[in-house]
Amino acid sequence: MHEAALAGTIALRWRDARRAGLLGHPRLRVRGAHHEPSAFDAAVRLHLAIVAPDLDGEALEIVHLAVARLCSGCGGQFTAEGPGAACPECGGAALPGAMDEEIELDWLDASAV
């Protein structure tokens, strides 16, 4: 699972930010994850708790951005956050996407929290 490596990177950047005096928390923006959003979030937080028990993994904000999906029923295009989304027109399942996963880590300062 790449979530373990991702958690290690988050922990490293989070500790660097603390040393630099930043008081906020990281935000992970995810587009096109290969899991259901809740499963991805749980895996990242679990690995973060393992590699960085000193950090509050629940403070990590994870935002899943919508991506374009094709409907298996009507063939229409719609936007959805996760791979299990249903078409708003006919209720058909979204076809698996060929899109690569994109992950961006940014920092929210304490005033944005």
Sequence and secondary structure as in RCSB ss.txt:
>XXXX:A:sequence
MHEAALAGTIALRWRDARRAGLLGHPRLRVRGAHHEPSAFDAAVRLHLAIVAPDLDGEALEIVHLAVARLCSGCG
GQFTAEGPGAACPECGGAALPGAMDEEIELDWLDASAV
>XXXX:A:secstr
 HHHHHHHHHHHHHHHHHHTT  SEEEEEEES SS HHHHHHHHHHHHHHH TTS GGG EEEEE EEEEBTTT 
 EEEESSTT B TTT  BB       EEEEEEE GGG 
